[in-house]
Amino acid sequence: MSRPGAMTPDLTIGVVGPHDLVERVMLMGHAAAPLPCRLVAAAYRDEQEAPDKVTRLGPGVDACLFASPVPYDLARRSGVLTMPATYVQLGGAALVAALAKAALDPRVDPQRVSVDVVSRADVEEAYTDLGIPATDVHSRDEPGATGTIAAYHERLSRQGITTGALTCLPAVAERLQTAGVPVIRIRPTSAAVRTALHTAALLGAHHRLEESQLTVVLVEVPTLREPVRRAAPRYWRDELRLSLHRLLVQEANRINATVWPIDDHSYLVTATRGSVAAATDGFRVLPFAGRIRDELGLAVEVGVGMGRTTHDAESHARAALARTQTGKQAQGFAVDREGRALIPAPRMPPTGTTALKPKGVEVLARLAAKLEGGDTVVDAEGAGKMLGVTPRTARRLLRTLVDEGLAWPLPPNRTPQPGRPRQLYRLIVEKLGPR
């Protein structure tokens, strides 16, 4: 719970590490942190479990505190870190304390040991402070599996190069003890744990402020901005606007945002940076564009802006929109509150997307090749002439395009003449890619 009178909501910090360190941090409690916080334990038996533990913590964690650089690096490399993270430093006083224990062990010569995780610079600094040469001290600071690091220590010991091992990893210590290799655990000092908790709390608070930053999304629809074509019914644009507004409201509700139309062809969505980041894979994909394209067959132009005020955020969104309208890439569609383009590192495209059915794509391509003047609205009779088939066959093919998400049925064009109203379809030629 929050401390009395605290203005900042409680932060949640996930503590990821071996059971003994996690228990130690939990016992120290949130009193060691500079801000009110809640600690959530995520203990493991082996460092390789760190990514899974972070995933299990879920999105409700404001920051992660790792036991050492090893689990932190494993989680970072696996891509599961979506929140700020830090780790407990194991050099300095922690390494000096381990060397003191090694000096008390008659089997171990502190000048002939192997050390893992701690950087070589930290090792040499500690030995220099103690006035001991580190010439015959072997260190390995690159990450690796528990078995690999244990084998490193054991090999040096078996060859008589070292007299013992100093390890930061409890699983490595267990393996070396089983193998009969003298081993000393490098354990973090209480001061190092407090410092790490302090850092994690500050990172989490900053992250929460960033996530709640005001963000404005401008959505423009070129199709609705263009003049009405003769082939389209008079009120199909109104139907499109209603359908688009309904869809945007649904998407806005999903991310706790608000939406309202600006004019006949553009909309403004007000949200937070965190909600928009979640809906755009960290600002890597245009918000709302995919669903609008798939369900309504409309291509949209989007600009995202952040700012300290609504005016600033909207100004930045308009600048981002102008950049995407003149450029050929979707990247850079977001502008931060300083007015700089926000271009995150690209990721591999998601797998498992459903491929378009060849038959529908082929029909759409044939129709698109015969469209004139950029018009994408057809009926069964016109499609039949372009494909060289009867209107009945063309009607069936157009329904197939609708089923495959390659066309969108427009409201029937009702006329005073008797008979069946003429059904129009908008072809989603954007799914064919650049032509």
GUMARMI-719391 format. One record per residue: residue number from 1; residue in one letter; x, y, z of N, C-alpha, C in turn. Coordinates in steps of 0.1 Angstrom, whole numbers. Each point is the difference from the previous one (the first is absolute). Last residue first. Example, Ala and Ser with C-alpha at 12.3 -4.5 7.8 and 13.67 -1.06 7.14 Angstrom:
% GUMARMI-719391
   i aa    nu    nv    nw   cau   cav   caw    cu    cv    cw
   2  S   128   -22    71     9    11     0    -8    11     8
   1  A     3   -57    -1    -9    12     0     9    12     0
***
This chain:
% GUMARMI-719391
   i aa    nu    nv    nw   cau   cav   caw    cu    cv    cw
 435  R    17   -16  -576    -2    -4   -14     7     9   -10
 434  P    -1   -17    57     3    10   -10    -2    -6   -14
 433  G   -30   -25    34    14     6     1     2    10   -11
 432  L   -40   -26    10     8    -5   -10    15     5     1
 431  K   -37    13    28     5   -13     4     9    -6   -11
 430  E   -25    41    -5    12     2     8     7   -13     4
 429  V   -43     5   -23    12    -2    -9    13     2     8
 428  I   -52   -10     9    11     4     8    13    -3    -7
 427  L   -52    12   -18    11    -9     0    12     5     8
 426  R   -55     7     3    13     7    -1    11   -10     1
 425  Y   -54    -3   -18    11    -5     8    12     9    -1
 424  L   -58    -1    -9    13     4    -3    10    -5    10
 423  Q   -53   -11   -21    10    -2    11    14     5    -4
 422  R   -53    12   -16    13    -3    -5    10     0    12
 421  P   -54   -13     2    10    12     1    14    -5    -4
 420  R   -45   -24   -20    10    -1    11     9    12     0
 419  G   -48     8   -22    10   -10    -1    10     0    12
 418  P   -28    43   -24    -3   -12     7    11   -10    -2
 417  Q     8    54     2    -4   -11    -9    -3   -13     7
 416  P    17    41    21   -14     0    -2    -5   -12    -9
 415  T    45    -6    29    -4     9   -10   -16    -1    -2
 414  R    46   -14    35   -14     0    -3    -4    10   -10
 413  N    45   -26    16    -4    12    -7   -14     0    -4
 412  P    25   -26    43    -6    -2   -13    -4    14    -6
 411  P    42    -4    34   -15     0     1    -6    -1   -14
 410  L    48   -21     3    -6    13     3   -15    -1     1
 409  P    42   -37     7   -13     3    -7    -5    14     5
 408  W    52   -19    -6   -10     4    10   -13     4    -6
 407  A    49   -32   -10   -10    10    -4   -10     3    11
 406  L    36   -31     6     6     7   -12   -10    11    -6
 405  G    -4   -37    36     5    13     5     6     8   -11
 404  E   -23   -43    -3    15    -1     2     6    13     4
 403  D   -47    -5   -10     3   -10    10    15    -1     4
 402  V   -15    29   -35    -4     5    13     3   -10    11
 401  L     9   -12   -44     9    10     4    -4     5    14
 400  T   -29   -30   -20    12    -7     4    10    10     5
 399  R   -38    17   -19    -3    -5    13    12    -8     6
 398  L     2    15   -45     1    11    10    -3    -4    14
 397  L    -5   -32   -34    15     3     2     1    12    10
 396  R   -44   -12   -14     6   -10     9    15     3     3
 395  R   -22    28   -31    -5     2    14     5   -10    10
 394  A    11    -5   -46     8    11     6    -5     3    15
 393  T   -23   -32   -26    13    -5     4     8    11     7
 392  R   -41    13   -18    -2   -10    11    13    -5     5
 391  P     0    28   -38    -2     7    13    -2    -9    12
 390  T    29   -19   -41   -14     5     2    -1     7    13
 389  V    48     0   -24    -9   -10     5   -14     6     1
 388  G    44    22   -10    -4    -8   -11    -9   -12     5
 387  L    22    37    25     5   -13     1    -4    -9   -12
 386  M   -15    46     3    15     0     2     6   -14     0
 385  K   -47     5    -1     6     5   -13    15     0     1
 384  G   -24   -11    39    -1   -11   -10     6     4   -13
 383  A    -2    32    35    10   -10     2     0   -11   -10
 382  G   -34    32    -1    13     6    -4    11   -10     1
 381  E   -43   -13    16     0     2   -15    13     5    -5
 380  A    -6    -4    47     1   -13    -7     0     1   -15
 379  D    18    42    27   -11    -9     2     1   -12    -8
 378  V    36    39    23    -5    -7   -11   -13    -7     4
 377  V    43    37    16   -14    -4     2    -6    -7   -12
 376  T    44    24     6     0   -14     5   -14    -5     3
 375  D    30    40   -32   -13    -4     7     1   -14     4
 374  G    34    27   -25     1    -3    15   -12    -4     7
 373  G     4     8   -49    -1    12     8     2    -2    15
 372  E   -12   -44   -25     4    13    -6    -2    11     9
 371  L     8   -58    -1    -7    12     6     6    13    -6
 370  K    15   -46    -8   -10     6   -10    -7    12     6
 369  A    32   -27    25     7     3   -13    -9     7   -10
 368  A   -18   -17    41     8    12     3     7     4   -13
 367  L   -23   -41     0    -9    12     0     7    13     1
 366  R    25   -40     2    -6     2   -13    -9    12    -1
 365  A    18   -13    42    10     6    -9    -5     2   -14
 364  L   -28   -22    31     2    14     4    10     7    -9
 363  V    -7   -46    -5   -11     7    -5     1    15     3
 362  E    34   -28    18     0     0   -15   -11     8    -6
 361  V     1    -7    47    10     9    -4     1     1   -16
 360  G   -29   -33    19    -5    14     2    10    10    -4
 359  K    14   -44    -3   -11     2    -9    -5    14     1
 358  P    35   -16    30     4     3   -14   -11     4    -9
 357  K    -1     9    53    -2   -12    -8     3     4   -15
 356  L    26    21    43   -12     2    -8    -2   -12    -9
 355  A    24    -6    48     3     4   -14   -13     2    -7
 354  T    10     5    54    -7    -8   -10     3     6   -14
 353  T    33     2    44   -10     8    -7    -6    -9   -11
 352  G    37   -12    31   -14    -5     2   -11     8    -7
 351  T    46    23    19    -3   -12    -8   -14    -5     2
 350  P    25    51     2    -7   -11     7    -3   -11    -9
 349  P    42    32    -9   -14     0    -2    -6   -11     7
 348  M    45    22    19    -4   -10   -10   -15     1    -2
 347  R    20    44    17     0   -13     5    -4    -9   -12
 346  P    25    53     8   -10   -10    -6     1   -13     6
 345  A     9    47    27     7   -11    -8   -10    -9    -6
 344  P   -18    49     9     6   -11     7     7   -10    -9
 343  I   -13    53    -2     1   -11    -9     7   -12     7
 342  L   -23    52     6     2   -12     8     1   -12   -10
 341  A     9    56    -5    -6   -12    -6     4   -12     9
 340  R    -3    50    21     9    -9    -8    -7   -13    -4
 339  G   -16    38    29    -1     3   -14     9    -9    -9
 338  E    -8    -1    49    10    10    -4     0     3   -14
 337  R   -28   -33    20    -4    13     5    10    11    -3
 336  D    -3   -41   -34     0     1    14    -3    14     5
 335  V   -17   -28   -45     9    11     4    -1     2    15
 334  A   -12   -39   -43    -2     6    14    10    10     3
 333  F    -1   -26   -41   -14     6     1    -3     5    14
 332  G    40   -24   -20     1    14     3   -14     7     1
 331  Q     4   -43   -30     8     3    12     0    15     2
 330  A   -20   -20   -39    -9     1    12     8     4    12
 329  Q    14    13   -51     1   -10    10    -9     2    11
 328  K     8    28   -39    -4   -12    -5     0   -12    10
 327  G   -10    57     4    10   -10    -1    -5   -13    -6
 326  T   -26    40     9    10     3   -10    10   -11    -2
 325  Q   -35    -4    32    -7     3   -13    10     3   -11
 324  T    15    -6    45    -4   -13    -6    -7     2   -13
 323  R    13    38    25    12    -7    -4    -4   -13    -7
 322  A   -34    27    18     5     6   -12    13    -8    -5
 321  L   -19   -13    41    -9    -3   -11     5     5   -13
 320  A    22    12    39     3   -14    -3    -9    -4   -12
 319  A    -7    42    18    13     0    -7     4   -14    -4
 318  R   -40     6    24    -1     5   -13    13     0    -8
 317  A     0   -13    45    -7   -10    -8    -2     5   -14
 316  H    18    30    32    10   -11    -4    -6   -11    -9
 315  S   -28    33    17     9     7    -9    10   -11    -5
 314  E   -29   -12    34    -7     0   -13     9     6   -10
 313  A    16    -1    44    -1   -14    -5    -7     0   -14
 312  D     3    41    24    14    -5    -5    -1   -13    -6
 311  H   -40    17    19     4     8   -12    13    -5    -5
 310  T   -15   -18    40    -8    -6   -11     4     8   -13
 309  T    38    -2    37   -14     5     0    -7    -6   -13
 308  R    44   -12     9    -4     3    14   -14     5     1
 307  G    15   -35   -39     3    13     4    -5     2    15
 306  M     3   -33   -50     0     0    14     3    14     5
 305  G   -21   -28   -48     8    11     7    -1    -1    15
 304  V   -10   -27   -52     0    -1    15     9    11     6
 303  G   -28   -14   -50    11     7     7    -2     0    15
 302  V   -18   -25   -51    -1     2    15    13     8     5
 301  E   -35   -17   -45    12     7     3     0     4    15
 300  V   -26   -41   -31    -1    12     8    14     5     2
 299  A   -33   -35   -33    13     4     4    -1    13     8
 298  L   -39   -39    -7     5    13    -1    14     2     4
 297  G   -34   -38     2     7     1   -13     5    14    -3
 296  L   -23   -22    40    -7    11    -9     6     2   -13
 295  E    16   -33    32   -14    -1     2    -8    10    -9
 294  D    49    -5     1    -6   -13    -2   -15     0     0
 293  R    25    41     7     2    -6   -14    -7   -13    -2
 292  I    -1    20    42    -8     8    -9     2    -5   -14
 291  R    26   -20    34   -14    -4     1    -9     8   -10
 290  G    46    11     2    -2   -14    -4   -14    -4     0
 289  A    14    44    16     0    -2   -14    -3   -14    -5
 288  F     5    18    47   -14    -1    -6     1    -4   -15
 287  P    45    18    20   -11    -4     8   -13     1    -9
 286  L    51   -12   -18   -10    10     1   -12    -4     9
 285  V    49   -20     9   -11    -2   -10   -10    11     2
 284  R    38    -1    28     6    -6   -12   -11    -2   -11
 283  F    -1    16    48     1    10   -10     7    -5   -13
 282  G   -10   -29    38    11     9     3     2    10   -11
 281  D   -35   -30    -6    12    -8     2    12    10     2
 280  T   -46    14    -1     8     1   -12    13    -7     0
 279  A   -34     3    36    -8    -2   -12     8     0   -13
 278  A    20    10    43    -5   -13     1    -8    -4   -13
 277  A    15    44     5    11    -8    -2    -4   -15     0
 276  V   -32    32    11     3     0   -15    12    -9    -3
 275  S   -12     6    46   -11    -7    -7     3    -1   -15
 274  G    30    25    27     0   -14     3   -10    -8    -8
 273  R     1    48    -2    11    -7    -7     0   -15     2
 272  T   -47    24     4    13     1     6    11    -7    -8
 271  A   -46    25   -20     4   -12     8    12     3     8
 270  T   -39    19   -39     8     4    11     3   -11     9
 269  V   -15    11   -55    -1   -10    11    10     5    11
 268  L   -27    19   -47    10     2    10    -2    -9    11
 267  Y   -12     4   -57    -5    -3    14    12     3     9
 266  S   -19    10   -56    10    -2    10    -6    -1    14
 265  H   -24    10   -42    10   -10    -4    11    -3    10
 264  D   -38    33     2    -5   -11    -7     9   -11    -3
 263  D    12    29    42    -8     4   -11    -5   -12    -8
 262  I    16    -5    44     5    14    -2    -8     6   -12
 261  P   -13   -43    36     3     5   -13     4    15    -1
 260  W     9   -34    43   -11     8    -6     4     5   -14
 259  V    15   -35    46     0     3   -14   -11     9    -4
 258  T    31   -23    46   -12     7    -5     3     3   -15
 257  A    21   -41    35     2    13    -6   -14     6    -4
 256  N    16   -46    19    -4    11     9     3    14    -5
 255  I     5   -43   -24    12     6     6    -3    11    10
 254  R   -35   -23   -22     9   -11     3    13     5     7
 253  N   -33    30   -18    -5    -6    13    10   -11     4
 252  A     8    19   -42     3     9    10    -5    -5    14
 251  E   -11   -25   -39    15     0     3     4     9    11
 250  Q   -45     1   -14     3   -13     6    15    -1     4
 249  V   -14    38   -23    -5     1    14     3   -14     7
 248  L    10     4   -46     9     7     8    -4     1    14
 247  L   -30   -20   -30    13    -8     1    10     7     9
 246  R   -39    23   -12    -4   -11     9    13    -9     3
 245  H     4    34   -32    -1     6    13    -3   -11    10
 244  L     1   -12   -45    13     3     5    -1     6    14
 243  S   -40    -9   -22     7   -13     3    13     3     6
 242  L   -25    37   -14    -6    -6    11     7   -13     4
 241  R    14    22   -39     4     8    12    -6    -7    12
 240  L   -12   -19   -41    14    -3     3     4     8    13
 239  E   -42     8   -18     0   -14     6    15    -3     4
 238  D    -7    40   -23    -6     1    14     1   -14     7
 237  R    12     2   -45    11     6     8    -5     2    14
 236  W   -29   -17   -33     9   -10     5    11     6     8
 235  Y   -39    22   -23     1    -1    14    10   -11     5
 234  R   -10    10   -47     2    13     7     2    -1    15
 233  P    16   -38   -35   -13     6     4     3    12     8
 232  A    35   -15   -37    -4    -3    13   -13     6     4
 231  A    23     6   -42    -4   -14     1    -5    -3    14
 230  R    17    43   -12   -13    -2    -6    -5   -15     3
 229  R    34    25    34     0    -5   -14   -14    -3    -5
 228  V    21    37    38    -8   -12    -3     0    -4   -14
 227  P    43    24    23   -13     3    -5    -8   -13    -2
 226  E    38    -2    38    -1     2   -15   -14     3    -4
 225  R    12   -10    45     5    13    -3    -1     3   -15
 224  L   -10   -43    20   -10    10     3     4    14    -3
 223  T    31   -34    -8   -11    -3    -8   -12    10     3
 222  P    41     1    26     1     6   -13   -13    -2    -9
 221  V     6     2    54    -4   -10   -10     0     7   -14
 220  E    24     7    53    -6     6   -12    -3   -11   -10
 219  V    13     8    56    -3   -10   -10    -7     7   -12
 218  L    32    10    48    -8     6   -11    -2   -11   -11
 217  V    13     1    56     1    -7   -13    -9     7   -10
 216  V    27    12    50   -11     3    -9     2    -8   -13
 215  T    16     1    56     3    -4   -14   -12     2    -8
 214  L    25     9    53   -12     2    -9     5    -2   -14
 213  Q    22   -26    42     1    12    -7   -11     2   -11
 212  S    11   -37    33   -12     8     1     0    13    -8
 211  E    37   -30     1   -11    -8    -5   -13     9     1
 210  E    40    17    18     1     0   -14   -12    -7    -6
 209  L     4     0    46    -3    14    -5     1     0   -15
 208  R    12   -40    21   -14     3     1    -4    14    -4
 207  H    45   -12    -1    -7    -8   -10   -15     3     1
 206  H    28    18    33     2     7   -12    -8    -7   -11
 205  A     1   -21    41    -8    12     1     1     8   -13
 204  G    26   -40     4   -15    -2    -1    -8    12     0
 203  L    46     4     7    -3    -4   -14   -14    -3    -2
 202  L    15     9    44     0    12    -9    -3    -3   -14
 201  A     3   -37    29   -12     9     4     0    13    -9
 200  A    37   -29    -4   -12    -7    -5   -12     9     2
 199  T    41    13    21     0     2   -15   -13    -5    -7
 198  H     6    -8    46    -2    14    -2     0     3   -15
 197  L    10   -44    13   -14     3     3    -3    15    -3
 196  A    45   -13    -2    -8    -5   -11   -15     2     1
 195  T    28    13    36     3     8   -12    -8    -5   -12
 194  R    -1   -26    39    -7    13     2     1     9   -12
 193  V    25   -40     0   -14    -3    -2    -8    13     2
 192  A    46     3     8    -2    -2   -14   -15    -3    -3
 191  A    14     4    45     0    13    -6    -3    -1   -15
 190  S     4   -39    25   -12     6     3    -1    14    -7
 189  T    31   -36   -23     0     6    13   -14     7     2
 188  P    10   -44   -32    -1    15     0     0     5    15
 187  R    26   -45   -15   -13     4     4    -1    15     1
 186  I    31   -43   -20     0    15     1   -14     4     2
 185  R    23   -49    13   -10     8    -6     2    15     1
 184  I    35   -44    -3    -4    11     9   -11     8    -8
 183  V    27   -52    -3    -7    11    -6    -5    10    11
 182  P    32   -48   -15    -2    10    10    -7    13    -6
 181  V    -6   -50   -20     8    12    -2    -3    10    11
 180  G   -20   -45    -9    11     1     9     9    12    -2
 179  A   -44   -14   -21    12    -4    -7    13     0     9
 178  T   -42    15    16    -2   -14    -3    13    -5    -7
 177  Q    -1    45     9     1    -7    12    -2   -15    -2
 176  L    -7    29   -36    15    -1     3     2    -8    13
 175  R   -45     8   -15     7    -9    -8    15    -1     3
 174  E   -26    32    24    -4   -14     3     7   -10    -9
 173  A     7    45    -9     6    -4    13    -3   -14     4
 172  V   -21    20   -37    14    -4    -3     7    -4    12
 171  A   -44    16     5     0   -13    -7    14    -5    -4
 170  P    -6    43    21    -1   -11     9    -1   -13    -7
 169  L    26    45   -16   -11    -8    -3    -2   -12     9
 168  C    37    32    -3   -12     8     4   -13    -8    -1
 167  T    55   -15    10   -11     0    -9   -12     9     5
 166  L    55   -17     4    -9    10     6   -11     2   -10
 165  A    39   -42     9    -9     8    -8    -8    10     8
 164  G    51   -29     4   -14     0     3    -7    10    -9
 163  T    46   -11    -5    -2    -7    13   -15     0     4
 162  T    27     3   -51    -6     7    11    -2    -9    12
 161  I    22   -16   -38     3    14    -2    -6     8    11
 160  G    -1   -49    -8     9     6    10     3    14    -2
 159  Q   -31   -31   -24    13     2    -6    10     6    10
 158  R   -45    -7    13     5   -13    -3    14     1    -6
 157  S   -25    40     8     4    -6    13     7   -14    -3
 156  L   -18    25   -36    12     7     5     5    -7    13
 155  R   -40   -17   -19    12    -2    -9    12     6     5
 154  E   -41     9    22     5   -14     3    12    -3    -9
 153  H   -23    41    -6     7     0    13     6   -14     2
 152  Y   -26     4   -39    12    10     0     8    -1    12
 151  A   -41   -23    -2    11    -7    -7    12     8    -1
 150  A   -39    20    17     6   -10    10    11    -8    -6
 149  I   -24    30   -28     8     7    10     7    -9    10
 148  T   -29   -20   -32    11     6    -7     9     7    10
 147  G   -42   -17    15    10   -10    -3    13     5    -6
 146  T   -36    30     7     6    -4    12    10   -11    -2
 145  A    -8    33   -40    -8    -9     7     7    -4    13
 144  G    12    48   -19     0   -14    -5    -9    -8     8
 143  P    25    54    -8   -10    -9     5     1   -13    -6
 142  E    43    31    10   -10    -1   -10   -11   -10     5
 141  D    41    12    24   -12     8     3   -11    -1   -11
 140  R    46   -24    24    -9    -2   -11   -12     8     3
 139  S    56    -6    18   -14     5     1    -8    -3   -13
 138  H    48   -12    33    -7    -2   -13   -14     4     2
 137  V    51     9    24   -15    -1     2    -6     0   -13
 136  D    47     7    10    -4   -14    -2   -14    -2     3
 135  T    19    44     3     5    -6   -13    -4   -14    -2
 134  A    -9    36    35   -10    -8    -6     5    -7   -13
 133  P    21    22    50     1    -1   -14   -11    -9    -6
 132  I    -4    30    45     3   -14    -4     1     0   -15
 131  G   -15    36    32    15     0    -1     4   -14    -4
 130  L   -45    19     5     5    -9    11    15    -1    -1
 129  D   -23    26   -32    -4     6    13     6    -9    12
 128  T     5   -16   -44     8    11     2    -2     7    13
 127  Y   -28   -35   -13    13    -5     3    10    11     3
 126  A   -43    11   -15    -1    -6    13    14    -5     5
 125  E    -5    16   -45    -1    11    10     0    -5    14
 124  E     0   -31   -35    14     7     1    -1    11    10
 123  V   -41   -22   -10    10    -9     6    13     7     3
 122  D   -32    23   -25    -4    -1    14     9    -9     8
 121  A     5     2   -47     4    13     6    -3     0    15
 120  R   -14   -36   -26    15    -1     3     4    13     6
 119  S   -50   -16     8     8     5   -11    15     0     4
 118  V   -39   -34    19     6    13     3    10     4   -11
 117  V   -20   -43    -4   -10    11     0     7    13     2
 116  D    29   -42    17   -10     1   -11    -9    13     2
 115  V    53   -23    14   -12     9     4    -9     1   -12
 114  S    45   -31    23    -8     4   -12   -12     7     5
 113  V    52    -5    23   -14    -4     0    -6     4   -14
 112  R    45     8    29    -1   -11   -11   -14    -5     0
 111  Q    15    32    32     7     5   -12    -1   -10   -12
 110  P   -19    -9    44    -7    11    -7     7     6   -12
 109  D     1   -50    21     9    11    -1    -7    11    -7
 108  V   -19   -46    28    -1    10   -11    11    11     2
 107  R   -10   -37    31     2    -7   -14     1    11   -11
 106  P    -8    10    47    14    -4    -2     2    -7   -14
 105  D   -34    40    16    -1   -14    -4    14    -5    -3
 104  L    -8    46    11    -2    -8    12    -1   -15    -3
 103  A     3    33   -35    12     0     8     0    -8    12
 102  A   -39     6   -26     9    -9    -7    14     0     8
 101  K   -34    30    14    -3   -14     3     9   -10    -6
 100  A     6    45   -11     4    -2    14    -4   -14     5
  99  L   -12    13   -43    14    -2     0     5    -2    15
  98  A   -45    12    -8     2   -14    -5    15    -3     1
  97  A   -12    44    10    -5    -9    10     2   -15    -3
  96  V    10    33   -33    10     0    11    -4    -9    12
  95  L   -31     6   -36    12    -8    -4    10     0    11
  94  A   -37    26     7    -5   -14     0    12    -9    -4
  93  A     6    48     0     0    -6    13    -4   -15     0
  92  G     9    15   -47     3     9    11     0    -8    13
  91  G   -31   -18   -40    15     3     2     2     8    13
  90  L   -43   -15   -18     7   -10     7    15     2     1
  89  Q   -52    26    -9    14     0    -3     7   -10    10
  88  V   -52    -2   -17     8     3    11    15    -1    -4
  87  Y   -39    15   -35     5   -12     7     9     4    11
  86  T   -44    19   -35    14     2     5     4   -13     7
  85  A   -42    23   -36     6   -11     9    14     4     4
  84  P   -52    17   -26    14     3     4     5   -11    10
  83  M   -37   -16   -34     0    10    10    15     3     3
  82  T   -14   -34   -29    -8    11    -5     0    11    10
  81  L    28   -48   -12     0    12     9    -8    11    -7
  80  V     9   -44   -19   -12     0     9     0    13     9
  79  G    33   -19   -35   -10    10    -4   -12     1     9
  78  S    44   -26     1   -12    -7    -4   -11     9    -4
  77  R    42    17    16     2    -6   -13   -13    -8    -4
  76  R     0    20    43     1    11   -11     1    -7   -14
  75  A     0   -28    38   -13     6    -2     0    10   -11
  74  L    41   -18    13    -8   -10    -6   -14     5    -3
  73  D    30    28    23     4    -1   -14    -9   -11    -7
  72  Y    -6     6    47    -4    12    -8     3    -1   -14
  71  P    15   -34    29   -14    -1    -3    -5    12    -7
  70  V    46     3    11    -3   -11    -8   -15    -2    -3
  69  P    21    35    28    -1     3   -14    -4   -12    -8
  68  S   -18     0    49    13     2    -5    -1     3   -15
  67  A   -38    -5    29    10    -3     9    14     3    -4
  66  F   -45    28   -16     6   -13    -2    12    -2    10
  65  L   -48    31    -8    13     0     7     6   -14    -1
  64  C   -40    32   -27     5   -13     4    14     2     7
  63  A   -49    32    -9    15    -2    -2     4   -14     5
  62  D   -46    13    -2     5    13    -5    15    -1    -3
  61  V   -42   -37    -2    12     3     7     6    13    -6
  60  G   -40   -25   -16    -2     9    12    12     4     7
  59  P    -4   -31   -39     1    14    -3    -2    10    12
  58  G    19   -52     6   -11     7    -7     2    15    -2
  57  L    22   -42    22    -3    12     7   -10     8    -7
  56  R    18   -39   -20   -10    -3     9    -4    13     9
  55  T    36     2   -31   -13    -1    -7   -11    -2     9
  54  V    43     0    18    -4    13    -4   -14     0    -7
  53  K    20   -41    11    -4     7    12    -5    14    -3
  52  D    19   -26   -35   -13    -5     4    -5     7    12
  51  P    44    10   -13   -10     6   -10   -14    -5     4
  50  A    36   -18    27    -3    14     2   -10     6   -10
  49  E    21   -45     6   -14     1     2    -4    15     1
  48  Q    46   -16    -4    -7    -2   -13   -15     2     2
  47  E    30     0    38    -1    13    -7    -8    -1   -13
  46  D   -11   -33    41    11     1   -10    -2    13    -8
  45  R   -29   -11    35    10    -9     4    12     2    -9
  44  Y   -38    39    14     3   -11    -9    11    -9     6
  43  A   -40    43    13    12    -8     3     2   -11   -10
  42  A   -27    45     9     0    -8   -12    13    -8     1
  41  A   -34    37    31    11   -10    -1    -2    -8   -13
  40  V   -15    52    14    -5   -13    -4    11   -10    -3
  39  L   -11    50    27    10    -9    -5    -7   -13    -3
  38  R   -14    55     4    -4   -14     4     9    -9    -7
  37  C     3    55    17     0   -10   -11    -4   -14     6
  36  P    11    58     8    -9   -11     5     0   -11   -12
  35  L    44    29     2   -14     2    -3    -9   -11     5
  34  P    48     0     4    -3    14     2   -14     4    -2
  33  A    20   -50    18    -2     8   -12    -4    14     3
  32  A     6   -34    33    13     3    -6    -1     8   -13
  31  A   -38   -17    24     6    11     8    14     4    -6
  30  H   -29   -37   -14     0    13    -8     6    11     7
  29  G    17   -50    12   -13     7    -2     2    13    -7
  28  M    29   -38    19     3    14     1   -12     9    -2
  27  L    -5   -46    -6     1     3    14     4    15     2
  26  M    -1   -17   -44   -14     1     5     0     4    15
  25  V    42    -9   -21    -6    13    -5   -14     2     6
  24  R    21   -41     9     7    10     6    -6    14    -3
  23  E   -16   -39   -22    -4     1    14     6    11     7
  22  V    15    -8   -43   -13     5     0    -6     2    14
  21  L    42   -21    -5     1    15    -2   -14     6    -1
  20  D     3   -47     5     6     6    12     0    16    -2
  19  H   -16   -29   -36    -9     1    12     6     8    11
  18  P    16    13   -49    -1   -13     7    -8     2    13
  17  G   -14    34   -37    13    -5     4    -1   -13     7
  16  V   -30    47   -13     3   -12    -8    14    -5     4
  15  V   -43    36    14    14    -4     5     3   -14    -6
  14  G   -35    44   -12     2   -14     0    15    -4     3
  13  I   -34    44    12    13    -5    -4     1   -15     0
  12  T   -38    44     1     2   -14     1    13    -4    -6
  11  L   -23    47    24     7    -6   -11     0   -15     2
  10  D   -35    39    20    10   -11     3     5    -5   -13
   9  P   -17    50    -1    -5   -13     2    11   -11     3
   8  T     5    53    13     3   -10   -11    -6   -13     3
   7  M    -2    35    31    -7     5   -11     1   -10   -12
   6  A     0    -5    57     8    -1   -13    -8     4   -11
   5  G   -14    -2    47     3    12    -6     8    -1   -13
   4  P     3   -42    30   -10    11     3     5    13    -7
   3  R    15   -45   -23     3     7    13   -10    11     2
   2  S   -14   -42   -30     8    12    -1     2     5    14
   1  M    -5   -53    -9    -8    12     0     9    12     0
***
